[in-house]
Amino acid sequence: MSQEQDKQDALTHFGYQKVAVEQKARKVAEVFHSVAEKYDLMNDLMSLGIHRIWKRIAIEFVRARPGQRILDLAGGTGDLAARLSQAVGDNGQVVLADINSSMLEVGRERLIDRGIVGNVEYVQADAQCLPFPDNHFDAVTIAFGLRNVTDKSRALASMLRVLKPGGKALVLEFSKPVLPGLKPVYDAYSFRLLPRLGKWIADDEASYRYLAESIRMHPDQESLRQMMCEAGFSRCDFFNLSGGIVALHRGYKF
């Protein structure tokens, strides 16, 4: 294989840019260090609050029960972890994991401020190489985080490894609009209004332009379902939300 081919193989996407594989994690980290403090406010503005409904639907699909152990990957500011901690109760455990220390600290502060302590653990972890034993969790969730992972297939395999047999993974992520006429409206919003919101509210236009681009580079619904199957998940399916702007993928470990 030529040196030129080796260089091409060592590249990955950072939004619409191509960067060296080893640089992507650092560049994504810079984005989320920048947006951590205003992350929740921007989510509400960007989605008109609908992100809370998407996350509530994901929680319902988890069907968490008292005493279970659940991993919330790329858990950010703790939206899912807060609800999951209530569902698993005092005898259960939720691990809020995020690769970004700033996001993890904001999540910890938010949950403590809400009085959620005791059954939530905070771990800085890379989804591609999770620092947990095999067959450890009853469920794994990742909401709006998979598209930022450098090697998505590796992350899915890592999620499968830490799941108990019979456990499930839920991937909530932006996807491809399927509702007729929605795509041009969504594109105009993403590439014109979203970066401006980032500039006005968070003083960071570039990070929000990256977020819009990263959504477009993420696999579509069927492609991600196939990736989950190839990683070893069973009974993989997905559910479109808001006309396909977001999709919730589900897979089981048997």
C-alpha positions as CSV (number, residue, x, y, z in Angstrom):
1,M,0.0,0.0,0.0
2,S,1.3,3.4,-0.9
3,Q,2.2,6.1,1.7
4,E,-0.5,8.3,0.1
5,Q,-3.1,5.6,0.7
6,D,-1.9,5.2,4.3
7,K,-2.4,8.9,4.8
8,Q,-5.9,8.8,3.4
9,D,-6.8,5.8,5.6
10,A,-5.6,7.8,8.7
11,L,-8.1,10.6,8.1
12,T,-11.5,11.0,9.5
13,H,-14.3,13.6,9.4
14,F,-14.5,16.6,11.8
15,G,-17.7,18.1,10.4
16,Y,-17.0,18.7,6.7
17,Q,-13.2,18.8,7.3
18,K,-10.9,15.9,7.0
19,V,-8.5,15.6,9.9
20,A,-6.0,13.0,11.2
21,V,-7.7,10.4,13.3
22,E,-5.6,11.2,16.3
23,Q,-6.6,14.9,16.1
24,K,-10.4,14.4,16.0
25,A,-10.8,13.6,19.7
26,R,-8.9,16.8,20.7
27,K,-10.9,19.0,18.3
28,V,-14.2,17.6,19.5
29,A,-13.0,18.1,23.1
30,E,-12.3,21.8,22.3
31,V,-15.9,22.2,21.0
32,F,-17.5,20.8,24.1
33,H,-15.1,22.6,26.5
34,S,-16.3,25.7,24.8
35,V,-20.0,25.1,24.9
36,A,-20.4,23.2,28.2
37,E,-21.6,26.1,30.4
38,K,-24.3,27.1,27.9
39,Y,-25.1,23.6,26.6
40,D,-28.5,23.3,28.1
41,L,-29.6,26.8,27.2
42,M,-28.5,26.3,23.6
43,N,-30.3,22.9,23.4
44,D,-33.5,24.5,24.5
45,L,-33.1,27.3,22.0
46,M,-32.0,25.1,19.1
47,S,-34.8,22.6,19.5
48,L,-37.4,24.9,20.9
49,G,-37.4,22.6,23.9
50,I,-38.3,19.5,21.9
51,H,-35.0,17.8,22.9
52,R,-36.6,17.1,26.3
53,I,-39.4,15.2,24.6
54,W,-36.9,13.2,22.5
55,K,-35.0,12.3,25.7
56,R,-38.2,11.4,27.6
57,I,-39.1,9.0,24.8
58,A,-35.6,7.4,25.0
59,I,-36.1,6.9,28.8
60,E,-39.4,5.2,28.2
61,F,-37.7,2.7,25.8
62,V,-35.1,1.9,28.5
63,R,-37.8,0.6,30.8
64,A,-35.4,0.9,33.7
65,R,-36.4,-1.0,36.8
66,P,-35.3,-0.7,40.5
67,G,-32.0,-2.3,41.2
68,Q,-30.6,-2.1,37.7
69,R,-27.2,-0.8,36.7
70,I,-27.3,1.6,33.7
71,L,-24.6,3.4,31.7
72,D,-25.4,6.8,30.3
73,L,-22.6,7.4,27.7
74,A,-21.8,10.9,26.5
75,G,-24.1,11.8,29.4
76,G,-23.1,15.5,29.3
77,T,-25.2,17.6,31.6
78,G,-27.1,14.7,33.1
79,D,-30.6,14.9,31.5
80,L,-30.9,11.2,31.0
81,A,-29.0,10.2,34.1
82,A,-31.3,12.3,36.4
83,R,-34.4,10.4,35.2
84,L,-32.6,7.0,35.2
85,S,-31.4,7.5,38.8
86,Q,-35.0,7.9,39.9
87,A,-36.1,4.7,38.0
88,V,-33.3,2.4,39.3
89,G,-33.8,3.6,42.9
90,D,-31.5,3.4,45.9
91,N,-30.5,-0.1,45.1
92,G,-29.6,0.6,41.5
93,Q,-26.8,2.5,39.9
94,V,-26.4,5.0,37.1
95,V,-23.0,5.7,35.6
96,L,-22.8,9.1,33.9
97,A,-19.8,8.8,31.6
98,D,-18.4,11.5,29.2
99,I,-15.1,11.9,27.6
100,N,-15.1,15.6,28.2
101,S,-14.2,16.8,31.7
102,S,-16.0,20.1,31.3
103,M,-19.3,18.5,30.4
104,L,-18.9,15.9,33.1
105,E,-18.3,18.6,35.8
106,V,-21.4,20.5,34.6
107,G,-23.4,17.3,34.8
108,R,-22.2,16.5,38.3
109,E,-23.0,20.0,39.6
110,R,-26.5,20.0,38.0
111,L,-27.4,16.6,39.5
112,I,-26.0,17.5,43.0
113,D,-28.0,20.8,42.9
114,R,-31.1,18.8,42.2
115,G,-30.4,16.6,45.2
116,I,-29.5,13.5,43.0
117,V,-26.8,11.8,45.0
118,G,-26.0,8.3,46.1
119,N,-26.8,6.2,43.1
120,V,-25.0,8.1,40.4
121,E,-21.3,7.7,39.6
122,Y,-19.3,10.0,37.3
123,V,-16.6,8.5,35.0
124,Q,-14.5,10.2,32.4
125,A,-14.4,7.6,29.7
126,D,-13.9,7.1,26.0
127,A,-16.9,5.3,24.4
128,Q,-14.4,3.4,22.1
129,C,-12.7,1.7,25.0
130,L,-15.0,1.6,28.0
131,P,-13.3,1.0,31.4
132,F,-15.9,-1.4,32.7
133,P,-16.1,-5.2,33.0
134,D,-17.8,-7.4,30.5
135,N,-21.5,-8.1,31.1
136,H,-21.8,-5.3,33.6
137,F,-24.8,-3.1,32.7
138,D,-28.5,-3.8,32.2
139,A,-28.8,-1.0,29.6
140,V,-26.6,1.5,27.9
141,T,-27.8,4.9,26.6
142,I,-26.1,7.4,24.4
143,A,-27.9,10.6,23.5
144,F,-26.5,13.0,20.8
145,G,-23.0,11.7,21.4
146,L,-22.3,8.9,18.9
147,R,-21.8,11.2,16.0
148,N,-18.8,12.8,17.8
149,V,-17.0,9.5,18.3
150,T,-14.1,8.9,15.9
151,D,-14.7,5.2,15.4
152,K,-18.4,4.5,15.8
153,S,-18.2,0.8,15.1
154,R,-15.6,0.4,17.9
155,A,-17.8,2.3,20.3
156,L,-20.8,0.1,19.5
157,A,-18.7,-3.0,20.0
158,S,-17.5,-1.6,23.4
159,M,-21.1,-0.9,24.4
160,L,-22.1,-4.4,23.5
161,R,-19.2,-5.9,25.6
162,V,-20.3,-4.1,28.8
163,L,-23.9,-5.1,28.4
164,K,-25.3,-8.1,30.3
165,P,-26.9,-10.8,28.1
166,G,-30.5,-9.6,27.6
167,G,-29.5,-6.0,28.0
168,K,-30.2,-3.3,25.5
169,A,-28.5,-0.3,24.0
170,L,-30.4,2.9,23.0
171,V,-28.8,5.4,20.7
172,L,-30.6,8.7,20.4
173,E,-29.1,10.8,17.6
174,F,-29.8,13.4,14.9
175,S,-30.5,11.6,11.6
176,K,-31.9,12.3,8.2
177,P,-35.3,14.0,7.6
178,V,-37.8,11.7,5.9
179,L,-40.8,14.0,6.0
180,P,-41.4,15.4,2.5
181,G,-40.4,19.1,2.3
182,L,-38.6,19.1,5.7
183,K,-35.0,18.8,4.5
184,P,-34.6,22.2,2.8
185,V,-36.2,24.0,5.8
186,Y,-34.0,22.0,8.2
187,D,-30.8,22.8,6.2
188,A,-31.6,26.5,6.1
189,Y,-32.1,26.4,9.9
190,S,-28.9,24.4,10.6
191,F,-26.5,26.4,8.4
192,R,-27.9,29.9,8.7
193,L,-29.7,30.3,12.0
194,L,-27.8,27.8,14.2
195,P,-24.3,29.3,13.9
196,R,-25.8,32.7,14.5
197,L,-27.5,31.5,17.7
198,G,-24.1,30.1,18.7
199,K,-22.5,33.5,18.2
200,W,-25.2,35.5,19.9
201,I,-25.8,33.2,22.9
202,A,-22.5,31.4,23.5
203,D,-20.1,33.7,21.6
204,D,-19.0,30.6,19.6
205,E,-20.2,30.4,16.0
206,A,-17.6,27.9,14.9
207,S,-18.6,25.2,17.4
208,Y,-22.2,25.3,16.4
209,R,-21.3,25.2,12.7
210,Y,-19.3,22.0,13.5
211,L,-22.4,20.6,15.3
212,A,-24.5,21.2,12.2
213,E,-21.9,19.6,9.9
214,S,-21.4,16.6,12.2
215,I,-25.1,15.8,12.0
216,R,-24.9,15.7,8.2
217,M,-21.8,13.4,8.3
218,H,-23.5,11.0,10.7
219,P,-24.9,7.7,9.2
220,D,-28.5,7.7,8.2
221,Q,-31.1,5.6,10.0
222,E,-30.6,2.3,8.0
223,S,-26.9,2.7,7.9
224,L,-26.6,3.0,11.7
225,R,-29.0,0.1,12.2
226,Q,-26.7,-2.0,10.0
227,M,-23.7,-0.9,12.0
228,M,-25.3,-2.0,15.2
229,C,-26.1,-5.4,13.6
230,E,-22.5,-5.7,12.4
231,A,-21.2,-4.9,15.9
232,G,-23.1,-7.9,17.2
233,F,-26.4,-6.4,18.4
234,S,-29.6,-8.4,17.8
235,R,-33.2,-7.3,16.9
236,C,-31.9,-3.9,15.9
237,D,-34.5,-1.3,14.9
238,F,-35.1,2.4,15.0
239,F,-37.9,4.9,15.4
240,N,-38.0,8.3,13.6
241,L,-38.8,11.3,15.7
242,S,-39.8,14.7,14.4
243,G,-39.9,13.6,10.8
244,G,-36.5,11.9,11.0
245,I,-34.6,14.9,12.3
246,V,-33.8,12.5,15.2
247,A,-33.9,8.8,15.4
248,L,-33.9,6.4,18.3
249,H,-32.0,3.2,17.6
250,R,-32.3,0.1,19.7
251,G,-30.4,-3.2,19.9
252,Y,-30.2,-6.1,22.3
253,K,-27.4,-8.4,23.5
254,F,-28.3,-12.1,23.4
